[in-house]
Amino acid sequence: MDTPRTPAPAKDWLFRGWTSWAIPLLLLCLTILLAETTPWDEQLQSLFYSPERGWLLTLDKHRGFGLVYYTIPVRLIGLFSGLLFLSSLWTLLKTRRFPWRRAYVLLCMLTIPTLVANLKFHNSMPYPKKLAQYGGILPKRSLLQAFRTSREPNGKRYHGWPAGHASGGFSLMGLTFIPQDPRKRRWGFALATALGGFMGICHTMDGNHFFSHNLVSLFLAWLVAALLFQAWNALQQRFAPQAPPPEPAP
């Protein structure tokens, strides 16, 4: 009698292989294109603004709901990164083995917000609440105009693109790639997306970001985490190759 074959695991198109970075790159380009050529961003933003009442949320980082969507998430992410660093250092000192998985997550948590912060620094995109259509005084700028304006020596600088605060939550995207179980990868993706999305959508409702700014940060985080995972995986195989599986018993 023939022995039944175990079906091969389904290919993970989202978080393994070249598609793990090609998909977020495509979504990133599509988001920027739609935000630059269609009015959907402004139409969505208008749902959170009323000329009579102002913005749906009013940010105060030190009290009320501002603590929930600004201060507390930032501190929890900082606490998590600190504990992760200490546990990695403890493992390295105690076992003399490099904690590859934890170091990868820490690398993502450092690289993703740093990249977003650098993009914000090198352009001058006004926040929605600074625009004339939402009670401010400035006209809406295209992304190209925002980068050009940032080079003006005496111009007022704004840093509204992409979403920096949400990138702190999206920096947990590294948790998506390290599990071997595809279901756990999706849980990691859901956690990073939910946390960064919550922080970002609240900043959309208080007039500090368009919704597309959050999507740009999300897809950038996914792209960076995917590329870092492939590079980190190659580095691990180079310097810490996996031991071959034991021979089956005769």
Accessible surface in RSA format (square Angstrom, percent):
REM  Atomic radii and reference values for relative SASA: ProtOr
REM  Chains: A
REM  Algorithm: Lee & Richards
REM  Probe-radius: 1.40
REM  Slices: 20
REM RES _ NUM      All-atoms   Total-Side   Main-Chain    Non-polar    All polar
REM                ABS   REL    ABS   REL    ABS   REL    ABS   REL    ABS   REL
RES MET A   1   236.97 122.7 149.93  99.2  87.04 207.2 123.91 105.3 113.07 149.8
RES ASP A   2   136.16  95.4 118.86 118.3  17.30  40.9  38.59  90.8  97.57  97.3
RES THR A   3   116.98  83.2  97.53  98.9  19.46  46.4  66.45  89.3  50.54  76.4
RES PRO A   4   120.68  88.0  97.21  88.6  23.47  85.3 108.35  89.5  12.33  76.6
RES ARG A   5   227.21  95.4 199.20 101.5  28.01  66.7  74.84 102.3 152.37  92.3
RES THR A   6   125.38  89.2  99.09 100.5  26.29  62.6  67.20  90.3  58.18  87.9
RES PRO A   7   115.04  83.8  94.66  86.3  20.38  74.1 106.17  87.7   8.87  55.1
RES ALA A   8    91.05  83.7  60.78  93.8  30.27  68.9  65.65  92.4  25.40  67.3
RES PRO A   9   126.56  92.2  99.84  91.0  26.72  97.1 111.44  92.0  15.12  94.0
RES ALA A  10    95.65  87.9  64.96 100.2  30.69  69.8  75.16 105.8  20.49  54.3
RES LYS A  11   114.52  55.9  88.90  54.5  25.62  61.0  63.35  57.0  51.17  54.5
RES ASP A  12    10.38   7.3   4.55   4.5   5.84  13.8   6.90  16.2   3.48   3.5
RES TRP A  13   136.90  54.9 134.83  65.3   2.08   4.9 113.81  60.7  23.09  37.5
RES LEU A  14    63.07  35.1  63.07  45.1   0.00   0.0  63.07  44.3   0.00   0.0
RES PHE A  15     1.27   0.6   0.97   0.6   0.29   0.8   0.97   0.6   0.29   0.8
RES ARG A  16    52.11  21.9  50.43  25.7   1.67   4.0  37.66  51.5  14.44   8.8
RES GLY A  17    32.86  40.5   0.00   N/A  32.86  40.5  23.69  65.0   9.17  20.5
RES TRP A  18   158.88  63.8 154.47  74.8   4.41  10.4 133.48  71.2  25.40  41.2
RES THR A  19    10.85   7.7  10.81  11.0   0.04   0.1  10.60  14.2   0.25   0.4
RES SER A  20     2.29   1.9   2.29   3.1   0.00   0.0   0.07   0.2   2.22   3.1
RES TRP A  21    80.65  32.4  80.65  39.0   0.00   0.0  73.70  39.3   6.95  11.3
RES ALA A  22    22.01  20.2  18.19  28.1   3.82   8.7  18.62  26.2   3.39   9.0
RES ILE A  23    50.63  28.8  49.08  36.6   1.55   3.7  50.61  36.4   0.03   0.1
RES PRO A  24     0.00   0.0   0.00   0.0   0.00   0.0   0.00   0.0   0.00   0.0
RES LEU A  25    71.12  39.6  71.12  50.9   0.00   0.0  71.12  49.9   0.00   0.0
RES LEU A  26   123.21  68.6 119.75  85.7   3.47   8.7 122.95  86.3   0.26   0.7
RES LEU A  27    56.63  31.5  56.17  40.2   0.46   1.2  56.18  39.5   0.44   1.2
RES LEU A  28    17.36   9.7  17.36  12.4   0.00   0.0  17.36  12.2   0.00   0.0
RES CYS A  29    70.70  53.5  63.57  70.9   7.13  16.8  26.36  66.8  44.34  47.8
RES LEU A  30    83.68  46.6  80.17  57.4   3.51   8.8  83.22  58.4   0.47   1.3
RES THR A  31    10.43   7.4   7.34   7.4   3.09   7.4   3.30   4.4   7.13  10.8
RES ILE A  32    47.37  27.0  45.80  34.1   1.57   3.8  47.37  34.1   0.00   0.0
RES LEU A  33   102.59  57.1  99.21  71.0   3.38   8.5 102.32  71.9   0.26   0.7
RES LEU A  34    72.72  40.5  72.72  52.0   0.00   0.0  72.72  51.1   0.00   0.0
RES ALA A  35    15.69  14.4  11.29  17.4   4.40  10.0  11.29  15.9   4.40  11.7
RES GLU A  36    72.45  41.6  37.71  28.5  34.73  82.7  23.40  45.3  49.05  40.0
RES THR A  37    93.01  66.2  56.19  57.0  36.82  87.8  58.86  79.1  34.15  51.6
RES THR A  38    50.12  35.6  41.24  41.8   8.89  21.2  44.38  59.6   5.74   8.7
RES PRO A  39    79.14  57.7  76.55  69.8   2.59   9.4  78.85  65.1   0.29   1.8
RES TRP A  40    69.73  28.0  67.47  32.7   2.25   5.3  67.93  36.2   1.80   2.9
RES ASP A  41     3.65   2.6   3.49   3.5   0.16   0.4   0.14   0.3   3.51   3.5
RES GLU A  42    35.88  20.6  35.73  27.0   0.14   0.3  13.87  26.8  22.01  18.0
RES GLN A  43   114.37  64.0 103.18  75.4  11.19  26.6  43.88  93.4  70.50  53.5
RES LEU A  44    51.25  28.5  47.84  34.2   3.42   8.6  50.65  35.6   0.60   1.6
RES GLN A  45     0.57   0.3   0.41   0.3   0.16   0.4   0.01   0.0   0.56   0.4
RES SER A  46    57.52  48.6  46.66  62.3  10.87  25.0  30.53  65.0  26.99  37.8
RES LEU A  47   132.82  74.0 100.83  72.1  31.99  80.4 105.29  73.9  27.53  74.1
RES PHE A  48    30.50  15.3  27.45  17.0   3.05   7.9  29.82  18.1   0.68   1.9
RES TYR A  49    43.31  20.2  27.57  15.7  15.75  41.0  14.91  11.2  28.40  35.0
RES SER A  50    15.78  13.3  14.57  19.4   1.21   2.8  12.26  26.1   3.52   4.9
RES PRO A  51   109.69  79.9  80.94  73.8  28.75 104.5  81.51  67.3  28.18 175.1
RES GLU A  52   147.77  84.8 108.76  82.3  39.01  92.9  66.18 128.0  81.59  66.6
RES ARG A  53   199.13  83.6 166.11  84.7  33.02  78.6  75.44 103.1 123.69  75.0
RES GLY A  54    25.15  31.0   0.00   N/A  25.15  31.0  20.92  57.4   4.22   9.5
RES TRP A  55    42.82  17.2  26.95  13.0  15.87  37.3  23.26  12.4  19.56  31.7
RES LEU A  56   114.52  63.8  88.09  63.0  26.42  66.4  94.08  66.1  20.43  55.0
RES LEU A  57    38.89  21.7  35.92  25.7   2.97   7.5  37.63  26.4   1.26   3.4
RES THR A  58   125.03  88.9  98.97 100.3  26.06  62.1  72.76  97.7  52.27  79.0
RES LEU A  59    56.26  31.3  30.52  21.8  25.74  64.7  30.52  21.4  25.74  69.3
RES ASP A  60    50.12  35.1  45.16  44.9   4.96  11.7  26.29  61.9  23.83  23.8
RES LYS A  61    80.64  39.3  77.90  47.8   2.73   6.5  29.96  27.0  50.68  54.0
RES HIS A  62   146.36  80.0 126.41  87.9  19.95  51.0  90.42  93.2  55.94  65.1
RES ARG A  63   171.60  72.0 168.71  86.0   2.88   6.9  55.42  75.7 116.18  70.4
RES GLY A  64    54.88  67.7   0.00   N/A  54.88  67.7  43.55 119.5  11.33  25.4
RES PHE A  65    93.58  46.8  81.24  50.3  12.34  32.1  83.68  50.7   9.90  28.3
RES GLY A  66     3.35   4.1   0.00   N/A   3.35   4.1   0.00   0.0   3.35   7.5
RES LEU A  67    60.15  33.5  60.15  43.0   0.00   0.0  60.15  42.2   0.00   0.0
RES VAL A  68    68.90  45.3  65.58  59.4   3.32   8.0  65.91  57.3   2.99   8.1
RES TYR A  69     1.49   0.7   1.49   0.8   0.00   0.0   1.49   1.1   0.00   0.0
RES TYR A  70    56.93  26.6  56.93  32.4   0.00   0.0  21.70  16.3  35.22  43.4
RES THR A  71    17.97  12.8  15.57  15.8   2.40   5.7  15.53  20.9   2.45   3.7
RES ILE A  72    81.72  46.5  80.72  60.1   1.00   2.4  81.72  58.8   0.00   0.0
RES PRO A  73     7.79   5.7   6.39   5.8   1.40   5.1   7.79   6.4   0.00   0.0
RES VAL A  74    71.47  47.0  66.68  60.4   4.79  11.5  68.03  59.1   3.44   9.3
RES ARG A  75   172.98  72.6 162.87  83.0  10.12  24.1  58.34  79.7 114.64  69.5
RES LEU A  76   105.86  59.0 101.64  72.7   4.22  10.6 102.03  71.7   3.84  10.3
RES ILE A  77    21.94  12.5  20.17  15.0   1.77   4.3  21.89  15.8   0.05   0.1
RES GLY A  78    40.29  49.7   0.00   N/A  40.29  49.7  32.00  87.8   8.29  18.6
RES LEU A  79   106.37  59.2  98.11  70.2   8.26  20.8 104.56  73.4   1.81   4.9
RES PHE A  80    73.48  36.8  71.05  44.0   2.43   6.3  73.17  44.4   0.32   0.9
RES SER A  81    30.10  25.4  28.81  38.4   1.29   3.0  13.77  29.3  16.33  22.9
RES GLY A  82    31.91  39.4   0.00   N/A  31.91  39.4  31.82  87.3   0.09   0.2
RES LEU A  83   103.22  57.5  99.04  70.9   4.17  10.5  99.42  69.8   3.80  10.2
RES LEU A  84    23.26  13.0  20.58  14.7   2.68   6.7  22.73  16.0   0.52   1.4
RES PHE A  85   111.41  55.7 111.38  69.0   0.02   0.1 111.38  67.5   0.02   0.1
RES LEU A  86   106.91  59.5 103.15  73.8   3.76   9.4 103.39  72.6   3.52   9.5
RES SER A  87    41.56  35.1  35.25  47.0   6.32  14.6  37.93  80.8   3.63   5.1
RES SER A  88     9.85   8.3   9.30  12.4   0.55   1.3   9.70  20.7   0.15   0.2
RES LEU A  89    72.98  40.6  69.56  49.8   3.42   8.6  72.45  50.9   0.52   1.4
RES TRP A  90   160.78  64.5 158.40  76.7   2.38   5.6 145.43  77.5  15.35  24.9
RES THR A  91    29.04  20.7  27.32  27.7   1.73   4.1  19.55  26.3   9.49  14.3
RES LEU A  92    65.43  36.4  64.94  46.5   0.49   1.2  64.94  45.6   0.49   1.3
RES LEU A  93   102.90  57.3  90.98  65.1  11.92  30.0  90.98  63.9  11.92  32.1
RES LYS A  94   143.74  70.1 110.14  67.6  33.60  80.0  69.75  62.8  73.99  78.8
RES THR A  95    67.12  47.7  45.75  46.4  21.37  50.9  52.18  70.1  14.94  22.6
RES ARG A  96   193.16  81.1 166.28  84.8  26.89  64.0  65.23  89.2 127.93  77.5
RES ARG A  97   179.48  75.4 175.07  89.2   4.41  10.5  54.85  75.0 124.64  75.5
RES PHE A  98    90.14  45.1  73.89  45.8  16.25  42.3  73.89  44.8  16.25  46.5
RES PRO A  99    13.31   9.7   3.65   3.3   9.66  35.1  13.31  11.0   0.00   0.0
RES TRP A 100    36.71  14.7  33.22  16.1   3.49   8.2  29.56  15.8   7.16  11.6
RES ARG A 101   126.05  52.9 123.39  62.9   2.66   6.3  59.57  81.4  66.48  40.3
RES ARG A 102    76.31  32.0  75.85  38.7   0.46   1.1  27.57  37.7  48.74  29.5
RES ALA A 103    16.27  15.0  12.35  19.1   3.92   8.9  13.33  18.8   2.93   7.8
RES TYR A 104     1.93   0.9   1.93   1.1   0.00   0.0   1.93   1.4   0.00   0.0
RES VAL A 105     2.64   1.7   2.64   2.4   0.00   0.0   2.64   2.3   0.00   0.0
RES LEU A 106    35.92  20.0  32.26  23.1   3.66   9.2  32.48  22.8   3.44   9.3
RES LEU A 107    53.99  30.1  49.83  35.7   4.16  10.4  53.58  37.6   0.41   1.1
RES CYS A 108     0.00   0.0   0.00   0.0   0.00   0.0   0.00   0.0   0.00   0.0
RES MET A 109    18.08   9.4   7.24   4.8  10.84  25.8   7.24   6.2  10.84  14.4
RES LEU A 110   120.04  66.9 115.57  82.7   4.47  11.2 119.47  83.9   0.57   1.5
RES THR A 111    40.88  29.1  37.40  37.9   3.48   8.3  33.94  45.6   6.95  10.5
RES ILE A 112     1.47   0.8   1.31   1.0   0.16   0.4   1.35   1.0   0.12   0.3
RES PRO A 113    37.89  27.6  35.10  32.0   2.79  10.1  35.36  29.2   2.53  15.7
RES THR A 114    66.67  47.4  61.92  62.8   4.75  11.3  53.80  72.3  12.87  19.5
RES LEU A 115    62.25  34.7  58.32  41.7   3.92   9.9  61.85  43.4   0.40   1.1
RES VAL A 116     0.48   0.3   0.48   0.4   0.00   0.0   0.48   0.4   0.00   0.0
RES ALA A 117    55.14  50.7  48.10  74.2   7.04  16.0  50.35  70.9   4.79  12.7
RES ASN A 118    71.26  49.1  69.10  66.8   2.15   5.2  17.75  42.7  53.51  51.7
RES LEU A 119    47.03  26.2  46.24  33.1   0.78   2.0  47.03  33.0   0.00   0.0
RES LYS A 120    33.31  16.2  33.31  20.4   0.00   0.0  28.85  26.0   4.46   4.8
RES PHE A 121   120.69  60.4 118.69  73.5   2.00   5.2 120.68  73.2   0.01   0.0
RES HIS A 122   101.40  55.4  96.11  66.8   5.30  13.6  68.25  70.3  33.16  38.6
RES ASN A 123     0.00   0.0   0.00   0.0   0.00   0.0   0.00   0.0   0.00   0.0
RES SER A 124     0.00   0.0   0.00   0.0   0.00   0.0   0.00   0.0   0.00   0.0
RES MET A 125     9.64   5.0   9.64   6.4   0.00   0.0   5.08   4.3   4.56   6.0
RES PRO A 126     1.90   1.4   0.62   0.6   1.28   4.6   0.62   0.5   1.28   7.9
RES TYR A 127    50.71  23.7  50.71  28.9   0.00   0.0  25.53  19.2  25.18  31.0
RES PRO A 128     0.00   0.0   0.00   0.0   0.00   0.0   0.00   0.0   0.00   0.0
RES LYS A 129    81.02  39.5  69.69  42.8  11.33  27.0  31.43  28.3  49.59  52.8
RES LYS A 130    81.58  39.8  80.56  49.4   1.02   2.4  25.16  22.6  56.42  60.1
RES LEU A 131     2.25   1.3   2.25   1.6   0.00   0.0   2.25   1.6   0.00   0.0
RES ALA A 132    63.60  58.5  44.97  69.4  18.63  42.4  45.29  63.8  18.31  48.5
RES GLN A 133    93.63  52.4  59.52  43.5  34.11  81.2  40.35  85.9  53.28  40.4
RES TYR A 134     7.15   3.3   3.51   2.0   3.64   9.5   3.51   2.6   3.64   4.5
RES GLY A 135    62.52  77.1   0.00   N/A  62.52  77.1  27.00  74.1  35.51  79.5
RES GLY A 136    22.65  27.9   0.00   N/A  22.65  27.9  10.26  28.2  12.39  27.8
RES ILE A 137   155.91  88.7 129.16  96.2  26.75  64.5 133.26  96.0  22.65  61.5
RES LEU A 138    29.85  16.6  29.57  21.2   0.28   0.7  29.57  20.8   0.28   0.8
RES PRO A 139    95.77  69.8  87.70  79.9   8.08  29.4  95.33  78.7   0.44   2.7
RES LYS A 140    70.34  34.3  44.16  27.1  26.17  62.3  25.07  22.6  45.27  48.2
RES ARG A 141    38.62  16.2  37.40  19.1   1.22   2.9   8.85  12.1  29.77  18.0
RES SER A 142    41.53  35.1  34.16  45.6   7.36  17.0  34.25  72.9   7.27  10.2
RES LEU A 143    24.17  13.5  24.17  17.3   0.00   0.0  24.17  17.0   0.00   0.0
RES LEU A 144   108.09  60.2 103.41  74.0   4.67  11.7 106.15  74.5   1.94   5.2
RES GLN A 145    89.89  50.3  88.85  64.9   1.04   2.5  24.00  51.1  65.89  50.0
RES ALA A 146     0.00   0.0   0.00   0.0   0.00   0.0   0.00   0.0   0.00   0.0
RES PHE A 147    51.10  25.6  50.46  31.3   0.65   1.7  50.46  30.6   0.65   1.9
RES ARG A 148   143.86  60.4 137.55  70.1   6.31  15.0  42.17  57.6 101.70  61.6
RES THR A 149    19.64  14.0  19.22  19.5   0.42   1.0   7.47  10.0  12.17  18.4
RES SER A 150    14.45  12.2   5.07   6.8   9.37  21.6   0.77   1.6  13.68  19.2
RES ARG A 151   178.25  74.8 149.75  76.3  28.50  67.9  71.23  97.3 107.02  64.9
RES GLU A 152    93.97  54.0  86.38  65.3   7.60  18.1  32.00  61.9  61.97  50.6
RES PRO A 153   130.02  94.8  89.78  81.8  40.24 146.3 101.85  84.1  28.17 175.1
RES ASN A 154   146.51 101.0 110.61 106.9  35.90  86.4  39.15  94.2 107.36 103.8
RES GLY A 155    27.96  34.5   0.00   N/A  27.96  34.5  15.30  42.0  12.66  28.3
RES LYS A 156   143.53  70.0 127.40  78.2  16.13  38.4  77.03  69.3  66.50  70.8
RES ARG A 157    80.46  33.8  67.12  34.2  13.34  31.8  32.15  43.9  48.31  29.3
RES TYR A 158    23.42  10.9  22.86  13.0   0.56   1.5   5.81   4.4  17.61  21.7
RES HIS A 159    54.93  30.0  54.93  38.2   0.00   0.0  35.59  36.7  19.33  22.5
RES GLY A 160     0.00   0.0   0.00   N/A   0.00   0.0   0.00   0.0   0.00   0.0
RES TRP A 161    21.04   8.4  21.04  10.2   0.00   0.0  13.14   7.0   7.90  12.8
RES PRO A 162     0.00   0.0   0.00   0.0   0.00   0.0   0.00   0.0   0.00   0.0
RES ALA A 163     0.40   0.4   0.40   0.6   0.00   0.0   0.40   0.6   0.00   0.0
RES GLY A 164    21.28  26.2   0.00   N/A  21.28  26.2  12.26  33.6   9.03  20.2
RES HIS A 165    30.47  16.7  16.10  11.2  14.37  36.8  16.66  17.2  13.81  16.1
RES ALA A 166     0.47   0.4   0.05   0.1   0.43   1.0   0.05   0.1   0.43   1.1
RES SER A 167     2.16   1.8   2.16   2.9   0.00   0.0   0.00   0.0   2.16   3.0
RES GLY A 168    17.02  21.0   0.00   N/A  17.02  21.0  16.91  46.4   0.11   0.3
RES GLY A 169     0.00   0.0   0.00   N/A   0.00   0.0   0.00   0.0   0.00   0.0
RES PHE A 170     3.53   1.8   3.53   2.2   0.00   0.0   3.53   2.1   0.00   0.0
RES SER A 171     1.13   1.0   1.13   1.5   0.00   0.0   0.00   0.0   1.13   1.6
RES LEU A 172    12.42   6.9  12.42   8.9   0.00   0.0  12.42   8.7   0.00   0.0
RES MET A 173     0.00   0.0   0.00   0.0   0.00   0.0   0.00   0.0   0.00   0.0
RES GLY A 174     0.00   0.0   0.00   N/A   0.00   0.0   0.00   0.0   0.00   0.0
RES LEU A 175    38.94  21.7  36.45  26.1   2.49   6.3  36.46  25.6   2.48   6.7
RES THR A 176     0.00   0.0   0.00   0.0   0.00   0.0   0.00   0.0   0.00   0.0
RES PHE A 177     0.64   0.3   0.64   0.4   0.00   0.0   0.64   0.4   0.00   0.0
RES ILE A 178    29.08  16.5  25.13  18.7   3.95   9.5  26.75  19.3   2.33   6.3
RES PRO A 179    18.07  13.2  15.53  14.2   2.54   9.2  18.07  14.9   0.00   0.0
RES GLN A 180   141.27  79.0 127.02  92.8  14.25  33.9  58.05 123.6  83.22  63.1
RES ASP A 181    39.86  27.9  33.10  32.9   6.75  16.0  20.84  49.1  19.01  19.0
RES PRO A 182    57.88  42.2  57.88  52.8   0.00   0.0  57.88  47.8   0.00   0.0
RES ARG A 183   173.58  72.9 171.26  87.3   2.32   5.5  71.97  98.4 101.61  61.6
RES LYS A 184   126.34  61.6 123.42  75.7   2.92   6.9  66.59  59.9  59.74  63.6
RES ARG A 185    17.27   7.3  17.27   8.8   0.00   0.0   0.00   0.0  17.27  10.5
RES ARG A 186   101.95  42.8  98.01  50.0   3.94   9.4  53.94  73.7  48.02  29.1
RES TRP A 187   189.93  76.2 185.00  89.5   4.93  11.6 158.43  84.5  31.50  51.1
RES GLY A 188     8.43  10.4   0.00   N/A   8.43  10.4   7.59  20.8   0.84   1.9
RES PHE A 189    45.78  22.9  45.78  28.4   0.00   0.0  45.78  27.8   0.00   0.0
RES ALA A 190    46.98  43.2  39.64  61.2   7.34  16.7  45.44  64.0   1.54   4.1
RES LEU A 191    92.69  51.6  87.41  62.5   5.28  13.3  92.22  64.8   0.47   1.3
RES ALA A 192     0.02   0.0   0.00   0.0   0.02   0.1   0.00   0.0   0.02   0.1
RES THR A 193    40.49  28.8  39.53  40.1   0.96   2.3  39.53  53.1   0.96   1.4
RES ALA A 194    65.21  60.0  49.57  76.5  15.64  35.6  60.69  85.5   4.52  12.0
RES LEU A 195    44.46  24.8  40.14  28.7   4.32  10.9  44.24  31.1   0.22   0.6
RES GLY A 196     0.00   0.0   0.00   N/A   0.00   0.0   0.00   0.0   0.00   0.0
RES GLY A 197    25.21  31.1   0.00   N/A  25.21  31.1  23.50  64.5   1.71   3.8
RES PHE A 198    75.72  37.9  70.09  43.4   5.63  14.7  73.78  44.7   1.94   5.6
RES MET A 199     0.64   0.3   0.64   0.4   0.00   0.0   0.64   0.5   0.00   0.0
RES GLY A 200     0.58   0.7   0.00   N/A   0.58   0.7   0.58   1.6   0.00   0.0
RES ILE A 201    51.28  29.2  50.70  37.8   0.58   1.4  50.73  36.5   0.56   1.5
RES CYS A 202     1.96   1.5   1.96   2.2   0.00   0.0   0.00   0.0   1.96   2.1
RES HIS A 203    10.52   5.7  10.52   7.3   0.00   0.0   9.51   9.8   1.01   1.2
RES THR A 204     0.17   0.1   0.17   0.2   0.00   0.0   0.17   0.2   0.00   0.0
RES MET A 205    37.71  19.5  37.71  25.0   0.00   0.0  24.42  20.8  13.29  17.6
RES ASP A 206     5.95   4.2   1.09   1.1   4.86  11.5   1.09   2.6   4.86   4.8
RES GLY A 207     0.00   0.0   0.00   N/A   0.00   0.0   0.00   0.0   0.00   0.0
RES ASN A 208    18.45  12.7  18.45  17.8   0.00   0.0   4.38  10.6  14.06  13.6
RES HIS A 209     9.71   5.3   9.71   6.7   0.00   0.0   0.59   0.6   9.12  10.6
RES PHE A 210     3.97   2.0   3.97   2.5   0.00   0.0   3.97   2.4   0.00   0.0
RES PHE A 211    58.75  29.4  58.59  36.3   0.17   0.4  58.59  35.5   0.17   0.5
RES SER A 212     2.87   2.4   2.87   3.8   0.00   0.0   0.42   0.9   2.45   3.4
RES HIS A 213     4.86   2.7   4.86   3.4   0.00   0.0   0.00   0.0   4.86   5.7
RES ASN A 214     6.35   4.4   5.93   5.7   0.42   1.0   6.10  14.7   0.25   0.2
RES LEU A 215    40.38  22.5  40.18  28.7   0.20   0.5  40.38  28.4   0.00   0.0
RES VAL A 216     1.98   1.3   1.98   1.8   0.00   0.0   1.98   1.7   0.00   0.0
RES SER A 217     0.00   0.0   0.00   0.0   0.00   0.0   0.00   0.0   0.00   0.0
RES LEU A 218    18.04  10.0  18.04  12.9   0.00   0.0  18.04  12.7   0.00   0.0
RES PHE A 219    21.95  11.0  21.95  13.6   0.00   0.0  21.95  13.3   0.00   0.0
RES LEU A 220    17.53   9.8  17.49  12.5   0.04   0.1  17.53  12.3   0.00   0.0
RES ALA A 221     0.00   0.0   0.00   0.0   0.00   0.0   0.00   0.0   0.00   0.0
RES TRP A 222    12.03   4.8  12.03   5.8   0.00   0.0  12.03   6.4   0.00   0.0
RES LEU A 223    21.08  11.7  21.08  15.1   0.00   0.0  21.08  14.8   0.00   0.0
RES VAL A 224    17.96  11.8  16.86  15.3   1.11   2.7  17.92  15.6   0.04   0.1
RES ALA A 225     0.00   0.0   0.00   0.0   0.00   0.0   0.00   0.0   0.00   0.0
RES ALA A 226     0.24   0.2   0.00   0.0   0.24   0.5   0.04   0.1   0.20   0.5
RES LEU A 227    84.47  47.0  79.74  57.0   4.73  11.9  80.02  56.2   4.45  12.0
RES LEU A 228    36.44  20.3  35.73  25.6   0.71   1.8  36.03  25.3   0.41   1.1
RES PHE A 229    33.52  16.8  33.52  20.8   0.00   0.0  33.52  20.3   0.00   0.0
RES GLN A 230    68.12  38.1  58.59  42.8   9.53  22.7  29.94  63.7  38.17  29.0
RES ALA A 231    62.17  57.2  48.86  75.4  13.31  30.3  56.87  80.1   5.30  14.1
RES TRP A 232    47.65  19.1  47.20  22.8   0.45   1.1  47.53  25.3   0.12   0.2
RES ASN A 233    54.65  37.7  52.02  50.3   2.63   6.3   3.61   8.7  51.04  49.3
RES ALA A 234    61.32  56.4  50.82  78.4  10.50  23.9  55.32  77.9   6.01  15.9
RES LEU A 235    74.70  41.6  72.37  51.8   2.32   5.8  74.19  52.1   0.51   1.4
RES GLN A 236    37.07  20.7  37.07  27.1   0.00   0.0   3.03   6.4  34.04  25.8
RES GLN A 237   111.05  62.1  99.81  72.9  11.24  26.8  30.69  65.3  80.36  60.9
RES ARG A 238   168.44  70.7 150.93  76.9  17.51  41.7  54.54  74.5 113.90  69.0
RES PHE A 239   131.83  66.0 100.84  62.5  30.98  80.6 104.29  63.2  27.53  78.8
RES ALA A 240    35.11  32.3  26.51  40.9   8.59  19.5  32.67  46.0   2.43   6.4
RES PRO A 241    98.45  71.8  78.33  71.4  20.13  73.2  79.21  65.4  19.24 119.6
RES GLN A 242   138.76  77.6 114.69  83.8  24.07  57.3  55.20 117.5  83.56  63.4
RES ALA A 243    87.56  80.5  61.23  94.5  26.33  59.9  66.58  93.8  20.98  55.6
RES PRO A 244   114.91  83.7  96.42  87.9  18.49  67.2 102.46  84.6  12.45  77.4
RES PRO A 245   114.30  83.3  98.21  89.5  16.09  58.5 104.40  86.2   9.89  61.5
RES PRO A 246   124.72  90.9 100.78  91.9  23.94  87.0 112.04  92.5  12.69  78.8
RES GLU A 247   156.85  90.0 133.57 101.1  23.28  55.4  62.98 121.8  93.87  76.6
RES PRO A 248   116.33  84.8  92.77  84.6  23.56  85.7 103.81  85.7  12.53  77.9
RES ALA A 249    94.00  86.4  61.57  95.0  32.43  73.8  66.49  93.6  27.51  72.9
RES PRO A 250   178.56 130.1 106.79  97.3  71.77 260.9 147.43 121.7  31.13 193.5
END  Absolute sums over single chains surface
CHAIN  1 A    15024.1      12804.6       2219.5      10329.9       4694.3
END  Absolute sums over all chains
TOTAL         15024.1      12804.6       2219.5      10329.9       4694.3
